[in-house]
Amino acid sequence: MALVILPLTVPDSEGKQKMLEKVVDLAEQIPDEGQRIFTLSGVIVASDKFINRDYMDQIRRRINMTQLGQLYEKEKIEYANQKVREKAIEIAKALLEDGTEIVKIMKVTGLTEEELLNLQNELLTI
């Protein structure tokens, strides 16, 4: 919150704008994504009366890019998890076909007993 208020402590508009730019640079170094977005958003709200509109748009783009980056990372993780799961199922099917015990397959693949029994039933009906 101190970063958000800091530009308000400078007397003239030009000084406030310069302090605001320093604060934004500092905020960009905050490692926690949520706190960084909170700080940048707070800076926009607190300095609404004197902030350069182009600079405000630039900060908003940074926030949006950060959120877009988070979404992209989340999608990458979900895709990777899906591929890992597909591979685990593929391995489980091969092990089931070889007659490997379900407990061993659970340890190797991380699949549940219920999932393996369903796969086993699938293999029997094919």
N, C-alpha and C positions, 0 to 999 in steps of 0.2 A: 504493500500500500504506500510505503514511503516513496517508491519510484513514481507512482501515479501522481502523488501530490507535489513532488519536487518541482516540476515546471511552474506550478502556481505560485511558488515562493519568490520567483524572479520578477522585478518590478515592471519592465516594459515588454511589449509584444515581441520585439526582435530577440530579446534575451530569453523570453519564454520559449520561443521557437527553437533557439539553439539548445537550451536545456532539454527540451522535448526530444530533440534528435539524439542527444547524449543518452537520455533515459531509454529510448527505443533501442539504441545500440547495446546498452547494458541488458535490457530485457531479452534481447536476442541470445544472450549468453546463459540464460536460465536453463538448466538441463531438463527440468520437468516440463513436459509439453503443456500440461494443463495450467500450470502456474504462468508459463510464458504467454499463453493465449489470454489468460485472465489479466495479466499485467498490460499487455498491448491493448486489449479491449478497454481496460480502465483508463489508460492514457488517452484514448480517443474520446471517451465520455467526459473525463475531467477537463480536457483542453479544448473542448468543442468551440468555445467562444473566441479563441485566438489561433488555433491551429491552421496552418496553411492547408487549403483543401486538397491540393495535389499530394502533399505529404500524407494527409489523412487517407487518401485513396491508396497510397503506397503501403501504408500500415495494414489497411484492410486486405489488400492483396496478399501480404505476408501471412496474415491470419488464415485466409482462405487456402493458400498454398500449404500451410502447415496442416490444416484439416484434411486437405486433399491427399497430402503425403501419408497421413495416418490411415485414411481409407485405403490407399494403395497398399500400404504395408499389411493391413488387416486382410485384404484380398489375397495377397501373396501367401500369407500364413495359412489362410483357409484352403487355398489351392494345394499348398505343400502337404497339409494334413490330409486332404482328400487323396492325393497320390500315395501317401504312406499307407493310408487305410486300404486303398485298392491293392497295393502290393501285399499287405498283410493278408488280405482275403485270398489273393492268388496263391500265396505260400500255404495258407491254411488248407485250401482245396487240394493242393498237391500232397500235403502231408496226410490229409484225410484219405485220399485215394491210396496212399502207401500203407494205411492202417496204423498210423501213429496215434498214440493215446491222446485223448482230448486235453488232458491236464498239461502234457508237454507242449501241445500246440498253443494252448493258452499262454504259457510262459514265453514261447518264441514270438508269437504274433501280438499279444496284448488284447486279443479278442476275448469276449466273454463266453462262458459255456453255452449260453442261449444262442449267441451268434453262430457258434461252431455247430451246434445241433441243427440250426436252420440250414447252414451250408451243407451239412451231411445229408439232410433230407432232400435238399436241392439236387445233390449229386445222385441220390438214389432214384429220383424221379426222372432224371435225364436219360 
